[in-house]
Amino acid sequence: MDRQQINALLEALPLPALVIGPSEIILGANDTAQALLGQGMIGRHFITALRQPNVLDVVEATLKHGTTHTTRYLGNDGAQDTTFVVNCAPVDIGQGAGALICFEDVTHVEQVGQMRRDFVANVSHELRSPLTALSGFIETLLGPAREDEAARERFLGIMQIEASRMERLVRDLLSLSRVESEERQRPTTEIDILQVIGSVLHTLQPLALDNNVEIKTDFSPDEVLLPGDQDQLQQVLTNLIENAIKYGGKDQQVLVRATTTLDEPTVRGPAVVVAVRDQGPGIDPVHIPRLTERFYRVDSHRSREMGGTGLGLAIVKHILNRHRGRLRIESRPGHGSEFRVILPMVWKR
């Protein structure tokens, strides 16, 4: 097999691949392999291109014993760390036994695994604090505070708060699991989003009164129809408006505005835009790209005091994905925040 045939074979492979001859010289490499490992490797010793010790070991073992070996190659594409499974197999190139090396990109698999590990760690951390508190108070009530009525009442109150915190976390975890499982099932029921907003505002009115927050509305249309899951969209709007009331601060205003457009680029067609704006302290722009991550909080202590689980905006993101919608966030310190929900709608003349 000459070099032209080797190159033709390598270019037909969908993975980065190269062939090493029995003299340990690289005889050929396809374009994707050269993009991964560097240009100008052909004709050079393989050690100059494959510098990671574990990869060198499997190449040497294949050339020496004519056996297949697998290992991993760790790299970086300039934007993120990458992981490849390297398969090194013996190949007869007509000049003796050589080695064919293929690199399979498994970066996405590694990222999913890391996300799963992070998720389990976060859930464990969120549950450990209230469980530790409950265990400590129970031990105290069974021991030193058994006959102390005042301490008992105070401890039971704290235990109720911690139990409620765990209940909210479990409820949000179940909700997140459910919306993720339904994310690819497009809703078909036609609903009026303005009626959903009205229902949410009615439900949250007592919370607004408790915080002395005035909710103003601005709805330019009279009816906005769209295909949607009413319960899920109610959950989205409840989360955003409740956050605006809680984090916007007492004695402030929250504006809920709904407008329509015939050509919204983000959904490529007619859409309704529901904006929720508060007059709170605002959010540093550095945090905005991560707000929809699970358990990400700008201020962890304040969020927990407000009863937040760190899952609300993650749930919002998955629900909007199911509805082919978008979430846009604008905020800067000292100027409040605006959360915009963009949903494709049914346009009727």
SERO-4910 file (N, C-alpha, C, O; in steps of 0.05 Angstrom, whole numbers):
BEGIN
 pado doro    nc1    nc2    nc3   cac1   cac2   cac3    cc1    cc2    cc3    oc1    oc2    oc3
  Met    A     17    -24      0      0      0      0     18     25      0     33     30     19
  Asp    A     15     41    -22     32     65    -23     18     88     -8     -4     85      2
  Arg    A     32    111     -6     21    133     10     -4    145     -2    -21    154     13
  Gln    A     -7    144    -28    -32    154    -40    -56    137    -32    -77    148    -26
  Gln    A    -52    111    -31    -74     93    -22    -80     97      8   -103     96     17
  Ile    A    -58    101     23    -62    105     52    -78    131     57    -96    132     73
  Asn    A    -71    152     42    -85    178     46   -114    176     37   -132    187     50
  Ala    A   -119    161     16   -147    157      6   -163    143     27   -186    149     32
  Leu    A   -151    122     40   -165    107     60   -171    125     85   -193    124     95
  Leu    A   -151    140     93   -154    157    117   -175    179    112   -191    184    130
  Glu    A   -176    191     89   -195    212     83   -224    201     82   -243    216     86
  Ala    A   -227    175     78   -253    163     77   -264    157    105   -288    152    109
  Leu    A   -246    158    125   -255    153    153   -267    178    165   -257    200    161
  Pro    A   -289    176    180   -303    199    191   -289    210    216   -296    232    226
  Leu    A   -270    195    227   -256    203    252   -227    212    245   -216    204    225
  Pro    A   -216    229    263   -187    235    259   -172    209    260   -175    193    278
  Ala    A   -154    205    240   -140    179    238   -113    183    225   -109    201    209
  Leu    A    -94    166    233    -67    167    221    -56    138    220    -64    121    236
  Val    A    -37    134    202    -24    108    199      6    112    205     19    130    195
  Ile    A     16     94    222     44     94    230     57     68    218     46     46    222
  Gly    A     79     72    205     93     49    192    110     33    212    113     42    235
  Pro    A    120     11    204    137     -6    221    162      8    230    174      0    250
  Ser    A    171     29    216    194     44    224    187     67    243    204     84    249
  Glu    A    162     67    252    152     86    272    150    114    260    149    134    275
  Ile    A    148    116    234    144    141    220    115    144    212    102    124    204
  Ile    A    104    168    215     76    173    207     74    174    176     86    191    163
  Leu    A     60    154    165     58    152    136     35    168    124     35    175    101
  Gly    A     15    174    140     -8    188    130    -27    197    153    -28    184    174
  Ala    A    -41    219    148    -60    229    168    -81    245    154    -75    261    136
  Asn    A   -106    241    161   -127    256    147   -129    285    158   -115    291    178
  Asp    A   -145    301    146   -146    330    153   -155    334    182   -144    352    196
  Thr    A   -174    318    191   -184    322    218   -163    315    239   -161    327    260
  Ala    A   -146    295    232   -124    287    251   -103    309    252    -93    315    273
  Gln    A    -98    322    229    -78    343    228    -89    368    243    -74    383    254
  Ala    A   -115    372    241   -127    395    256   -125    390    286   -122    409    301
  Leu    A   -127    365    294   -126    358    322    -98    358    333    -93    368    355
  Leu    A    -79    346    317    -52    341    328    -31    361    317     -9    362    327
  Gly    A    -38    375    296    -19    394    285    -11    387    256    -10    363    249
  Gln    A     -5    407    240      3    403    213     32    394    211     48    397    229
  Gly    A     39    382    188     67    375    183     76    350    197    101    346    200
  Met    A     58    333    206     67    309    221     75    286    202     91    269    211
  Ile    A     66    286    178     71    264    160    101    263    153    113    283    146
  Gly    A    113    239    156    141    235    150    158    238    175    183    235    174
  Arg    A    146    245    198    161    248    223    155    225    242    136    210    238
  His    A    172    222    262    168    201    282    143    207    298    137    230    304
  Phe    A    128    186    304    102    190    317    104    204    344     85    216    353
  Ile    A    127    202    357    130    213    384    128    244    383    122    257    403
  Thr    A    134    256    359    132    285    357    104    295    355     99    319    360
  Ala    A     85    278    348     57    286    345     40    276    369     22    289    378
  Leu    A     46    251    377     30    239    399     47    240    424     62    221    431
  Arg    A     44    262    439     63    266    461     53    257    488     68    258    508
  Gln    A     29    247    490     19    239    516     29    210    521     26    193    504
  Pro    A     40    205    544     53    179    550     35    155    546     44    135    535
  Asn    A     10    157    554     -8    134    551    -13    128    522    -16    104    514
  Val    A    -14    148    505    -18    143    476      7    131    464      5    113    448
  Leu    A     30    141    472     55    130    462     58    101    469     67     84    454
  Asp    A     49     94    494     51     66    503     34     47    486     44     25    479
  Val    A     10     55    479     -7     37    463      3     34    434      1     13    422
  Val    A     14     56    423     25     54    396     49     35    396     51     18    379
  Glu    A     67     38    416     90     20    417     81     -9    421     93    -27    410
  Ala    A     61    -14    438     51    -41    443     39    -53    417     44    -76    411
  Thr    A     25    -37    402     13    -47    377     34    -53    356     33    -74    344
  Leu    A     54    -36    353     75    -41    334     92    -65    342    102    -80    325
  Lys    A     96    -69    368    113    -91    377     99   -118    377    111   -138    370
  His    A     74   -118    386     60   -144    390     38   -149    370     27   -171    369
  Gly    A     31   -129    354     10   -133    334    -18   -136    347    -34   -151    336
  Thr    A    -22   -123    369    -48   -125    384    -62    -98    385    -49    -77    382
  Thr    A    -88    -99    389   -104    -75    390   -105    -64    419   -108    -80    438
  His    A   -103    -38    422   -103    -25    448   -120      0    447   -123     13    427
  Thr    A   -131      7    471   -148     31    473   -139     48    497   -131     37    518
  Thr    A   -139     74    493   -133     92    514   -148    119    510   -166    120    493
  Arg    A   -140    139    524   -153    165    522   -133    187    515   -109    186    523
  Tyr    A   -142    207    500   -126    229    493   -140    254    502   -163    259    495
  Leu    A   -127    271    519   -139    295    530   -128    319    515   -103    322    512
  Gly    A   -145    337    506   -136    360    491   -153    385    498   -168    385    518
  Asn    A   -150    405    482   -165    430    485   -168    443    458   -149    447    443
  Asp    A   -193    449    451   -198    461    424   -198    491    425   -206    504    405
  Gly    A   -189    503    446   -189    532    449   -213    543    464   -211    565    475
  Ala    A   -234    528    464   -259    537    479   -264    519    503   -276    529    522
  Gln    A   -256    494    502   -261    476    524   -242    453    523   -228    448    503
  Asp    A   -240    439    545   -224    414    546   -238    392    530   -263    391    530
  Thr    A   -223    376    517   -235    354    500   -224    327    509   -201    325    519
  Thr    A   -240    307    504   -232    279    510   -237    261    486   -259    262    475
  Phe    A   -217    246    479   -220    227    456   -213    199    466   -194    195    481
  Val    A   -228    180    456   -221    152    459   -203    144    436   -211    147    413
  Val    A   -179    135    442   -159    128    421   -159     98    417   -154     83    436
  Asn    A   -164     89    393   -163     61    386   -139     56    368   -138     68    346
  Cys    A   -121     39    376    -96     34    361    -97      4    353    -95    -13    370
  Ala    A    -98     -1    326   -100    -28    316    -79    -34    296    -70    -16    281
  Pro    A    -69    -59    295    -49    -67    275    -61    -66    247    -84    -73    243
  Val    A    -44    -59    228    -54    -58    200    -30    -66    182     -8    -58    186
  Asp    A    -37    -83    161    -16    -91    143    -15    -71    120    -34    -69    104
  Ile    A      7    -57    118      9    -36     97     28    -45     74     36    -29     57
  Gly    A     34    -71     74     50    -81     52     80    -78     57     96    -90     42
  Gln    A     88    -63     77    116    -59     83    123    -70    111    144    -65    122
  Gly    A    104    -86    121    106    -97    148     82    -88    164     64    -74    154
  Ala    A     82    -95    189     59    -88    207     62    -59    216     82    -51    228
  Gly    A     41    -44    210     39    -17    220     16    -14    240      6    -34    251
  Ala    A      8     11    245    -13     16    264    -32     37    254    -23     58    244
  Leu    A    -58     32    256    -78     52    249    -90     63    275    -99     48    292
  Ile    A    -88     89    278    -98    102    302   -122    120    296   -120    137    279
  Cys    A   -144    116    310   -168    132    307   -175    146    333   -172    134    355
  Phe    A   -185    170    331   -192    186    354   -222    191    354   -233    204    335
  Glu    A   -236    181    373   -265    185    375   -271    206    397   -264    203    420
  Asp    A   -284    228    389   -290    250    407   -313    242    426   -336    237    417
  Val    A   -307    240    452   -327    233    472   -331    256    492   -339    252    515
  Thr    A   -324    280    483   -325    303    501   -354    307    512   -357    312    536
  His    A   -373    304    494   -401    308    503   -410    287    524   -425    293    542
  Val    A   -400    263    521   -406    242    541   -394    249    568   -406    245    589
  Glu    A   -369    258    567   -355    266    592   -370    290    605   -373    290    630
  Gln    A   -380    308    589   -394    332    600   -420    323    613   -427    333    634
  Val    A   -435    305    600   -459    295    612   -454    281    639   -468    284    658
  Gly    A   -433    265    639   -425    251    664   -418    271    686   -426    267    709
  Gln    A   -403    292    678   -396    312    698   -420    327    708   -422    333    732
  Met    A   -439    333    690   -464    346    698   -479    329    718   -490    339    737
  Arg    A   -480    303    713   -494    285    731   -481    284    758   -494    285    779
  Arg    A   -454    284    758   -440    283    784   -444    310    799   -448    310    823
  Asp    A   -443    332    784   -448    358    797   -476    360    808   -480    371    830
  Phe    A   -495    349    793   -523    350    802   -527    334    828   -540    344    847
  Val    A   -516    310    829   -518    294    853   -505    308    877   -515    308    899
  Ala    A   -481    320    872   -467    334    893   -483    358    903   -484    363    927
  Asn    A   -496    372    885   -511    396    893   -536    388    909   -542    400    929
  Val    A   -550    367    899   -573    357    914   -565    348    942   -579    354    962
  Ser    A   -543    334    944   -534    324    970   -528    347    988   -534    347   1012
  His    A   -515    368    977   -508    391    993   -533    406   1003   -535    414   1026
  Glu    A   -553    409    985   -577    424    992   -593    409   1013   -606    421   1030
  Leu    A   -593    382   1012   -608    367   1032   -593    363   1058   -605    361   1080
  Arg    A   -566    364   1057   -551    359   1081   -555    380   1103   -557    373   1126
  Ser    A   -556    405   1095   -559    427   1114   -585    425   1130   -584    425   1155
  Pro    A   -609    423   1117   -633    420   1133   -634    394   1149   -645    394   1171
  Leu    A   -624    373   1138   -624    347   1153   -606    349   1178   -613    338   1199
  Thr    A   -583    362   1175   -566    365   1198   -579    382   1220   -578    376   1244
  Ala    A   -593    403   1211   -607    420   1230   -629    405   1244   -632    406   1268
  Leu    A   -645    390   1229   -666    374   1241   -656    354   1261   -666    351   1283
  Ser    A   -634    340   1253   -623    320   1271   -613    333   1297   -617    322   1319
  Gly    A   -600    356   1294   -590    369   1318   -612    378   1337   -610    375   1361
  Phe    A   -634    390   1326   -656    399   1342   -671    376   1355   -679    378   1378
  Ile    A   -674    354   1340   -688    331   1351   -672    320   1375   -683    313   1396
  Glu    A   -645    318   1372   -628    309   1393   -630    327   1418   -631    318   1441
  Thr    A   -632    353   1413   -634    372   1435   -661    370   1449   -662    371   1474
  Leu    A   -682    367   1433   -709    364   1445   -712    338   1461   -727    338   1481
  Leu    A   -698    318   1453   -699    293   1468   -681    293   1493   -684    276   1510
  Gly    A   -663    313   1494   -644    315   1516   -648    339   1532   -667    342   1548
  Pro    A   -629    359   1530   -629    382   1548   -654    399   1548   -661    410   1568
  Ala    A   -667    401   1524   -691    419   1522   -717    404   1526   -738    414   1519
  Arg    A   -716    380   1537   -740    364   1540   -762    379   1556   -785    377   1549
  Glu    A   -754    392   1577   -773    406   1595   -774    436   1591   -788    450   1605
  Asp    A   -759    446   1571   -758    475   1566   -778    483   1545   -773    479   1521
  Glu    A   -801    493   1554   -823    498   1535   -816    520   1515   -823    517   1491
  Ala    A   -803    541   1524   -796    563   1506   -777    553   1484   -780    559   1461
  Ala    A   -756    538   1493   -737    528   1473   -750    508   1454   -744    508   1430
  Arg    A   -769    492   1465   -783    473   1448   -799    487   1426   -798    478   1403
  Glu    A   -813    508   1433   -829    522   1413   -811    535   1392   -817    534   1368
  Arg    A   -788    546   1401   -770    559   1382   -757    538   1363   -755    543   1339
  Phe    A   -749    516   1374   -736    495   1358   -756    483   1338   -749    477   1315
  Leu    A   -781    478   1347   -801    467   1329   -807    486   1306   -812    477   1284
  Gly    A   -806    512   1312   -810    531   1290   -788    529   1269   -794    530   1245
  Ile    A   -764    527   1279   -741    525   1260   -742    499   1245   -737    498   1221
  Met    A   -750    477   1258   -752    451   1245   -773    452   1224   -770    439   1203
  Gln    A   -795    466   1228   -816    468   1208   -805    483   1183   -811    475   1161
  Ile    A   -789    504   1188   -778    519   1165   -759    501   1149   -760    501   1124
  Glu    A   -742    485   1163   -723    468   1149   -738    445   1134   -730    437   1112
  Ala    A   -759    434   1146   -774    413   1133   -788    424   1108   -789    411   1087
  Ser    A   -798    449   1110   -811    461   1086   -790    466   1064   -796    463   1041
  Arg    A   -766    473   1072   -744    477   1053   -739    451   1038   -736    451   1013
  Met    A   -737    429   1052   -733    403   1039   -757    396   1021   -753    385    999
  Glu    A   -781    402   1030   -805    396   1014   -804    411    988   -811    400    967
  Arg    A   -797    437    989   -795    453    965   -774    442    946   -778    441    921
  Leu    A   -751    434    957   -730    423    940   -739    398    926   -735    395    902
  Val    A   -752    379    941   -761    354    929   -782    360    908   -783    348    886
  Arg    A   -800    379    914   -821    386    894   -809    397    869   -817    390    847
  Asp    A   -789    415    871   -776    426    847   -760    406    832   -759    406    808
  Leu    A   -748    387    846   -733    365    833   -752    348    816   -746    341    794
  Leu    A   -775    341    828   -795    325    813   -805    341    789   -809    330    768
  Ser    A   -810    367    793   -820    384    772   -799    386    749   -806    384    726
  Leu    A   -774    389    756   -753    391    736   -751    364    721   -748    365    696
  Ser    A   -752    342    735   -752    316    721   -775    313    702   -771    303    680
  Arg    A   -798    322    710   -822    319    693   -820    336    668   -825    327    646
  Val    A   -811    362    671   -810    379    648   -788    371    629   -790    374    604
  Glu    A   -766    359    639   -745    349    622   -755    325    606   -748    323    582
  Ser    A   -771    308    618   -781    284    604   -801    292    582   -805    277    563
  Glu    A   -814    315    585   -835    324    566   -824    344    546   -840    355    530
  Glu    A   -799    350    548   -788    373    532   -791    370    502   -794    390    488
  Arg    A   -791    345    492   -794    341    463   -823    337    454   -828    334    430
  Gln    A   -841    338    473   -870    335    466   -882    363    463   -888    376    484
  Arg    A   -887    372    439   -897    399    435   -927    400    443   -943    383    436
  Pro    A   -934    420    459   -962    423    467   -979    431    443   -970    446    425
  Thr    A  -1004    422    443  -1022    428    420  -1047    443    429  -1062    454    412
  Thr    A  -1053    444    454  -1077    457    464  -1074    488    461  -1053    499    469
  Glu    A  -1094    500    450  -1093    529    446  -1103    544    471  -1125    538    481
  Ile    A  -1087    562    482  -1094    576    506  -1090    606    502  -1076    615    484
  Asp    A  -1102    622    519  -1099    651    519  -1079    658    541  -1084    655    565
  Ile    A  -1055    667    533  -1034    673    552  -1041    695    571  -1032    696    594
  Leu    A  -1059    714    562  -1067    736    580  -1084    726    603  -1082    737    625
  Gln    A  -1100    706    598  -1115    694    620  -1097    680    640  -1102    681    664
  Val    A  -1076    668    630  -1056    655    648  -1042    676    665  -1039    672    689
  Ile    A  -1035    699    653  -1022    720    668  -1041    730    690  -1033    735    712
  Gly    A  -1066    734    682  -1086    744    702  -1089    726    725  -1091    734    748
  Ser    A  -1089    699    720  -1092    680    741  -1068    680    760  -1071    679    784
  Val    A  -1044    683    748  -1020    684    764  -1020    709    782  -1013    708    805
  Leu    A  -1027    732    770  -1027    757    786  -1047    756    809  -1042    766    831
  His    A  -1070    743    804  -1090    740    825  -1079    723    848  -1083    729    872
  Thr    A  -1065    701    841  -1053    683    861  -1031    697    877  -1029    692    901
  Leu    A  -1015    714    864   -993    726    878   -999    753    891   -982    766    903
  Gln    A  -1024    762    889  -1032    787    901  -1027    789    931  -1017    809    941
  Pro    A  -1033    767    946  -1027    768    975   -997    772    981   -990    786   1000
  Leu    A   -980    759    965   -951    762    969   -943    790    963   -926    802    977
  Ala    A   -954    803    942   -948    830    936   -957    849    958   -942    868    965
  Leu    A   -980    844    970   -990    861    992   -972    858   1017   -966    878   1030
  Asp    A   -963    834   1022   -945    829   1045   -919    845   1042   -907    854   1062
  Asn    A   -910    848   1017   -884    862   1012   -889    891   1004   -870    905    997
  Asn    A   -914    900   1005   -921    927    997   -911    934    968   -900    955    963
  Val    A   -914    914    951   -905    917    923   -930    922    905   -949    907    907
  Glu    A   -928    943    889   -950    949    870   -944    935    843   -922    939    831
  Ile    A   -962    919    834   -959    906    808   -975    922    787   -999    924    788
  Lys    A   -961    932    767   -973    946    745   -973    928    720   -955    912    716
  Thr    A   -994    931    704   -996    914    680   -999    932    655  -1009    954    657
  Asp    A   -990    922    633   -992    936    607   -996    915    586   -977    903    576
  Phe    A  -1021    910    579  -1027    890    558  -1039    904    534  -1062    914    536
  Ser    A  -1024    906    513  -1035    920    489  -1056    904    474  -1075    916    465
  Pro    A  -1054    877    471  -1075    862    458  -1097    854    479  -1093    856    503
  Asp    A  -1120    846    468  -1141    836    485  -1141    806    489  -1151    795    509
  Glu    A  -1129    792    469  -1128    763    470  -1103    754    455  -1098    763    433
  Val    A  -1088    736    466  -1065    725    453  -1066    694    455  -1062    683    476
  Leu    A  -1071    682    432  -1073    653    431  -1047    640    423  -1034    650    405
  Leu    A  -1041    618    436  -1017    603    428  -1020    574    437  -1035    568    456
  Pro    A  -1005    556    424  -1006    528    432   -988    525    457   -964    530    457
  Gly    A  -1001    515    479   -985    514    504   -998    496    525  -1021    490    524
  Asp    A   -981    489    544   -990    475    568   -996    496    589   -977    509    599
  Gln    A  -1021    499    596  -1029    521    614  -1015    519    641  -1006    539    652
  Asp    A  -1014    495    652  -1002    492    679   -972    499    678   -962    512    696
  Gln    A   -958    491    657   -930    496    655   -924    526    651   -906    537    663
  Leu    A   -940    539    634   -936    567    629   -943    583    654   -931    604    660
  Gln    A   -963    574    669   -970    586    694   -946    584    714   -940    602    729
  Gln    A   -932    561    713   -909    557    730   -887    576    722   -873    587    740
  Val    A   -883    581    696   -862    599    686   -868    627    697   -850    640    708
  Leu    A   -892    637    693   -899    664    700   -900    668    730   -892    689    740
  Thr    A   -908    647    744   -908    649    774   -880    652    784   -874    668    802
  Asn    A   -862    637    773   -834    638    781   -822    666    776   -810    678    794
  Leu    A   -827    677    753   -815    703    746   -827    726    762   -813    743    771
  Ile    A   -853    726    764   -866    748    778   -861    746    808   -857    766    822
  Glu    A   -861    721    819   -855    718    847   -827    727    854   -822    739    874
  Asn    A   -808    720    836   -780    729    840   -779    760    840   -764    772    855
  Ala    A   -794    772    821   -793    801    819   -804    814    845   -793    834    854
  Ile    A   -825    802    857   -836    812    882   -816    809    905   -812    827    920
  Lys    A   -804    785    907   -787    779    929   -760    794    927   -751    806    947
  Tyr    A   -748    793    904   -721    804    902   -720    833    893   -700    846    894
  Gly    A   -743    843    884   -745    871    876   -744    890    900   -738    913    897
  Gly    A   -751    879    923   -750    896    947   -778    906    955   -795    908    939
  Lys    A   -781    911    981   -806    922    991   -811    950    982   -792    965    975
  Asp    A   -837    958    981   -845    985    974   -836    993    945   -829   1016    940
  Gln    A   -835    974    928   -827    979    900   -850    972    881   -872    965    889
  Gln    A   -844    974    855   -864    967    834   -853    944    817   -829    942    813
  Val    A   -872    928    807   -865    907    788   -883    912    764   -908    914    766
  Leu    A   -871    913    740   -887    918    716   -888    891    700   -868    879    694
  Val    A   -913    883    693   -917    860    676   -929    870    650   -951    881    650
  Arg    A   -914    866    628   -922    877    602   -924    855    582   -907    837    581
  Ala    A   -945    856    565   -948    836    544   -952    850    517   -970    867    515
  Thr    A   -936    844    498   -938    855    471   -936    833    450   -926    812    456
  Thr    A   -945    840    426   -944    820    405   -929    832    381   -927    856    378
  Thr    A   -917    814    365   -903    822    341   -908    801    320   -910    778    325
  Leu    A   -909    810    295   -913    792    272   -888    778    263   -889    757    250
  Asp    A   -865    789    270   -840    777    261   -819    779    283   -804    799    284
  Glu    A   -818    759    300   -798    758    321   -775    739    312   -779    715    309
  Pro    A   -751    751    308   -729    735    297   -723    710    314   -715    689    302
  Thr    A   -725    711    340   -717    688    357   -735    664    353   -726    641    358
  Val    A   -760    668    345   -778    645    340   -787    644    311   -803    626    303
  Arg    A   -776    662    294   -781    662    265   -811    664    258   -821    648    243
  Gly    A   -824    683    270   -853    686    264   -867    702    285   -854    715    301
  Pro    A   -894    701    284   -910    717    304   -904    707    332   -900    683    337
  Ala    A   -903    726    351   -896    719    378   -909    738    398   -915    761    391
  Val    A   -912    729    422   -919    746    444   -895    748    463   -881    729    468
  Val    A   -891    773    472   -868    778    491   -880    787    517   -892    808    519
  Val    A   -875    770    538   -884    777    565   -860    785    581   -842    769    585
  Ala    A   -860    811    589   -837    821    604   -844    826    633   -865    837    639
  Val    A   -827    818    651   -830    823    680   -807    840    689   -784    830    689
  Arg    A   -812    864    697   -791    883    705   -794    891    734   -816    898    743
  Asp    A   -772    890    749   -772    899    777   -754    923    781   -739    931    763
  Gln    A   -754    934    805   -738    957    811   -717    950    833   -710    967    849
  Gly    A   -709    925    832   -690    915    852   -662    924    848   -656    942    831
  Pro    A   -643    911    862   -614    920    861   -601    912    835   -579    921    829
  Gly    A   -614    895    818   -602    887    793   -582    865    796   -575    856    818
  Ile    A   -573    855    773   -554    832    773   -530    840    756   -533    851    734
  Asp    A   -507    833    766   -483    838    750   -484    821    724   -490    797    726
  Pro    A   -478    833    701   -480    818    675   -464    792    675   -470    775    659
  Val    A   -443    790    691   -427    766    691   -443    742    699   -436    719    692
  His    A   -464    746    715   -480    723    725   -502    715    705   -511    692    706
  Ile    A   -510    732    688   -534    728    671   -533    702    655   -552    687    654
  Pro    A   -510    696    641   -510    671    625   -514    645    641   -521    625    630
  Arg    A   -509    647    668   -511    622    684   -536    621    701   -539    602    717
  Leu    A   -554    640    699   -577    641    717   -596    617    713   -609    609    732
  Thr    A   -596    605    690   -614    582    685   -600    555    692   -612    534    687
  Glu    A   -576    555    702   -563    531    710   -575    521    736   -584    537    753
  Arg    A   -576    495    740   -587    483    764   -570    492    788   -545    489    788
  Phe    A   -583    501    809   -572    509    834   -553    533    833   -539    539    852
  Tyr    A   -553    547    810   -536    571    809   -550    594    822   -574    600    816
  Arg    A   -537    607    840   -549    630    854   -529    653    854   -505    650    857
  Val    A   -540    678    850   -523    702    852   -516    707    881   -493    713    887
  Asp    A   -535    704    898   -531    708    927   -544    684    941   -568    683    946
  Ser    A   -527    664    948   -538    639    959   -552    643    985   -574    632    990
  His    A   -541    660   1003   -553    664   1029   -580    677   1027   -600    668   1039
  Arg    A   -582    698   1010   -607    712   1007   -628    694    994   -652    695   1001
  Ser    A   -619    679    974   -638    661    960   -650    641    979   -674    636    978
  Arg    A   -634    629    997   -645    609   1016   -663    623   1036   -684    611   1043
  Glu    A   -656    648   1044   -674    662   1062   -701    667   1049   -722    667   1063
  Met    A   -702    672   1023   -727    677   1009   -741    651   1002   -764    652    991
  Gly    A   -730    628   1009   -743    603   1003   -736    591    976   -749    572    967
  Gly    A   -716    602    962   -709    592    936   -693    566    937   -678    561    956
  Thr    A   -697    549    917   -683    524    915   -660    524    894   -644    506    893
  Gly    A   -659    545    878   -639    547    857   -646    531    832   -630    528    814
  Leu    A   -671    522    831   -680    506    808   -701    520    791   -708    511    769
  Gly    A   -712    542    801   -734    555    787   -729    563    759   -745    556    741
  Leu    A   -707    577    753   -701    586    726   -693    563    708   -696    564    684
  Ala    A   -682    541    720   -676    517    704   -702    505    694   -704    496    671
  Ile    A   -722    504    711   -748    494    704   -761    512    682   -772    502    662
  Val    A   -758    538    686   -768    557    666   -756    552    638   -770    551    618
  Lys    A   -730    548    638   -715    543    612   -726    519    598   -731    520    574
  His    A   -730    497    612   -739    472    600   -768    474    590   -775    463    569
  Ile    A   -785    488    605   -812    492    597   -813    508    571   -828    502    553
  Leu    A   -797    530    570   -797    546    546   -785    531    522   -794    535    499
  Asn    A   -766    514    527   -755    497    505   -778    480    494   -779    476    469
  Arg    A   -794    469    511   -817    452    502   -836    469    484   -847    458    465
  His    A   -840    494    491   -858    512    477   -844    526    454   -856    544    441
  Arg    A   -819    519    448   -803    533    427   -800    562    433   -799    579    415
  Gly    A   -800    569    458   -797    597    467   -769    604    475   -751    587    473
  Arg    A   -766    628    483   -739    639    491   -742    655    517   -763    666    522
  Leu    A   -721    656    532   -719    673    556   -696    692    552   -674    684    546
  Arg    A   -702    718    555   -682    738    552   -681    754    579   -701    761    590
  Ile    A   -657    759    589   -653    772    614   -636    797    610   -614    796    598
  Glu    A   -645    820    620   -630    845    619   -629    856    647   -649    859    661
  Ser    A   -605    862    656   -602    873    684   -574    884    687   -555    876    674
  Arg    A   -572    904    704   -547    914    713   -550    926    741   -571    936    748
  Pro    A   -529    925    756   -531    934    784   -542    962    787   -534    981    773
  Gly    A   -562    965    805   -574    991    810   -596    999    792   -608   1020    795
  His    A   -603    982    772   -623    990    752   -645    968    749   -659    968    729
  Gly    A   -647    950    768   -668    930    766   -663    909    745   -641    908    733
  Ser    A   -682    891    741   -679    869    722   -705    866    706   -727    872    715
  Glu    A   -701    856    682   -724    850    665   -721    822    653   -701    817    639
  Phe    A   -741    805    657   -741    778    646   -763    778    625   -786    783    630
  Arg    A   -755    771    600   -774    770    578   -778    742    568   -759    727    562
  Val    A   -803    734    567   -811    707    557   -822    712    529   -841    727    525
  Ile    A   -810    699    509   -818    701    481   -830    675    472   -817    654    473
  Leu    A   -856    675    464   -870    651    457   -882    654    429   -895    674    424
  Pro    A   -879    633    412   -893    634    386   -922    633    390   -932    617    407
  Met    A   -938    648    375   -967    649    379   -982    643    354   -970    642    332
  Val    A  -1008    639    356  -1026    635    334  -1036    662    325  -1049    676    340
  Trp    A  -1029    670    300  -1038    696    290  -1064    694    275  -1066    679    256
  Lys    A  -1084    708    285  -1110    708    271  -1118    736    263  -1118    754    280
  Arg    A  -1125    739    238  -1133    766    228  -1162    772    237  -1172    794    231
***
